Amino acid sequence: MDANNNEQTELLRNLWQQMAAMHQSLSGKIDETNAGLTQTNAELKQTNAELKQLRAGVEAFQHQTTAFQHQTNQNFGRVQRNFELLRSELRDKQQTERDLDARLTRVEEHVGLRDK
C-alpha cells in the first residue's frame, strides 16, 4: 500500500467528519431558527388579532363620538331656540309692563292722584 494514499484517505476522512459535524450543527441551528420563526409567527398572528379588535373598538368609538356630536349640536340648537323664545317673552312682558305703567299713570293723572 501506498503511504501517500493512506494519508490522503485520512485527510478525506477528517474532512468528511468535519463536514458531518458542521451539517449537524447547522441543522440544529436551522431547527432553532425555524422554532423561533414559528413562535414569532404565532405572536404576530395574536398581535394582528388584537390590532383587529382595537380597530373595531376605535371604529365603534368614532361612531359613538359622531352620534354624540350630532346629539350635542341638536341640543345646543334647542337651547338657542329656548333662549330666543325666553328673550322674546321677556321683551313682550317688559312692553306689557311699560304699557300698563303708562295706562296707570294716565288713570292717576285723570283722577288727580298724580300731577300732569
Secondary structure, 3 states (H helix, E strand, C coil): CCHHHHHHHHHHHHHHHHHHHHHHHHHHHHHHHHHHHHHHHHHHHHHHHHHHHHHHHHHHHHHHHHHHHHHHHHHHHHHHHHHHHHHHHHHHHHHHHHHHHHHHHHHHHHHCCCCC
